[in-house]
Amino acid sequence: MSSAGDAFAWAFRDPAWPGKLLLQGLIAIIPIIGWIAMTGWMMLAFENARAGKTELPPAGFHLERGIGIFLVFLIYGLVLNIPTVILSVVGQIATYHANNPFNPGSPLIALSYLWLFAAGLFLRFLEPSLIVSTYHRGFAGGMDIPTVWRMATSNVSNSVVAGLLIWVSSVIGTLGFFCCIGFIFTVPYENSITAGAAAWFEKESQAPAPTAA
């Protein structure tokens, strides 16, 4: 990955990309198992990208490679969204018991959506560091919050750029659900972009700082 933008084109450098994306997308339809397999495929794609290879990993049930990062994403997502659930529940209760023209629950519900959006952006900011740390040290590495935070904040601009690419990739992946079965291609493509962005992030994090003239 010579630049962050290469993450978008990296998957298409593999002549066999249509079949690999299609098969992995079909596997991802399976609840839980398919999702873990997708994250495992993403980690294998990250491994290829960081090694400078221009090929996607073969499609398959890469459960062993995916379970660690799947649980890391799940736990971080649940913890970050605890305030979302609290605000939403309290807002719903306040709305149900409101007996006046001013509905005190509505601002709380709106705030819950705002927190959900902010938590999603923050998770994208951490995601490159989570992928790199989990790749090297497994589940324990992803749950090593001080190390993950230090990696993410050692060069904030790199984390922001990689996180933004991953956020854009999530939008691309979501768009496939509005195009009938388009998600079969867009979701694996989303994960290939994520892998490329994380590989670029790791490369830039390891690059020596420029010396002053």
N, C-alpha and C positions, 0 to 999 in steps of 0.2 A: 504494500500500500504506500505509494509515493505521496499521495495526498488523501485528505479525508473524503473528497468527492469520488475517489475510485471505488468506494464501497458500493455505489449504485451500479457500476458497470462490471464489477468483479464476477458476478455469477454468470454473465453472458459470455465470458471468455472461455467457458467450458462448452465445447461443441455439443455435449450431451445434456445441456441444461434443461431442455423442455421435459424430457422423460424423468429426470431426477426430481424436478420441482413437482411434476404431476403426481408421481408415485408417493413422494413424501407428503404432499397435500392430501392425498386420499387416506394415508395412514393417520393424519392429524384429525380426521373426522371421528375417529374412535375416542370416546370420552376418556379422560385421564391418561390411559395408556398411550393414546396417540399424541397427547400434549407433551408427555414426558419424552416420547420418541422424537418429537420435533425439537425440544430443547437439546436433546442429545445430538441430533443432526446439526444444530446450530453450533454446538461446542466443537464438533468435528470440522465444521466449516471454518470456525475460528482458528483451529489448529492448522488447517491448510493455508489460510490467509496469512497467518503470522510466519509461516515457513516459506512464504513467497510462491506458493503453488497457485496455478490458475485453473484449478478444477474443484468442482463441488464434491463433497463426499457422496458415496452411494446412498440411495434411499434405503431405509430399513428401520427396524425397531431397536434403536440405540438407547435402550432403557438404562443400562449401566452408566453411560456417559451423561445421561440427562437427568437422572433422579436428584443428584446433588444440587445442580443449578435450579432445577424446578422447585425444590423445597426452599432454596434461598429466596427466589423471587416470590414464592407464595408467602413466606413468613414476613419478609419486608413489606410486601403489599398489604397484608392483614394488619400489621402493627401501625403502619403509616395511616391507615384508614380507620383506626379506632375512633378518632374524633368525628369522622364522617358519620359513622353509625350512631354515635351518641347524639350529635346535633340533629340528625334526621329523626331519630326516635322521639327526642324531646319535642321537636317541632311538630311531629304528627300528633303527639299527646296534647300539646297546647292548642293545635288547630281543632282537635276533636272536642275539647272542653271550652272553646272560645264562645262566650256569650255576649260579645260586644262587636261593634263594627270594625274595630281594629283587631286584626288577627295576629296575635303574638307569635304564632307558629311559623308564619310565612318567612320572616327574616331568618329564622333558624334553619329552615329547609334550604333557603337560598345559600346560606353560609355553608351548609353541608356540601352542596354542589361545588362551591368555590374551593373548599378544602380538598374535595376529591380531585379537582383539576390540579391544584397546587401540589398535592401528594404525588400525583402522576408525573408531573414535571420533575419533582425532586428525585423520584425513583429513576427516571431517565438519566438524571445527572449522575446518580450512583452506579447505574447499570454497567458502564464499561469497567469500572473498578471491581464490581461484583463478579463479572465474567472472568477477568484476568486473575483475581485472587482465587476464585473457585477452580479455575483451570489448573493452577499450580498447587493448591493445597486442599482441594476437595471441598466438601460441605463446611468443614471447620474454617477454611480460609474465607469463604463467603460470609460466615457468621462472626468473623473477627472484625468487629465494628471499628476499633481504633485503627487497624491497618487499612481497612477499606476507606475510612474517612481520610486518613493521611494520604493515601494514593489519589483520592478524588480531588483533594484540595492542594496537593503539591504543585499542580499547574491547573488552576481553575479554568483557564481558557480552553485547554484541551478537553477537560471534562464537559464543558458547555458545548463545544463543537461536536464531540462524539455523541453526547446526550441528545443534541438537537437532531443529528442524523437518525438516531434510533427513534426519536419521536416522530420524525417524518416517515420513517419506515412503518411505524405502527399505524399511521394514517393510511398509507398505501395498503397495508394488510387489511384494514377495516373496510376500505372501499370495495374490496372484492366481495363482501357480503351483500352489497347493493347491486351486484351484477350476477345474480343467480349463483352459479357454481364458480364464479371467478376467484373466490377465496382459495380454491385449491392451488392456484398459482401464486396469488398475492401473499398468502401467509408464509409459504416457504421463502419467497423472495424477500419478504420482510425480515426473516431470520438470517438470510444471507447478507443483507445490508447491516444488520446488527453485528454479525460476526466480523464483517469487514471494518466497521467503525471501531469495534473493540480492538482489532488487530492494529489499526492505525494508532489508536490511543496508547496501546502498550509500546509500540515502536517509538512514539514521540516521548513517552514518559522515560524511556531508557536512553534517549539521545542525550549526549553531553551538552550542558549549557554553553552557549556561545561566550567566548572570552572577550573581555573588553580590549579595545585597541590601546 
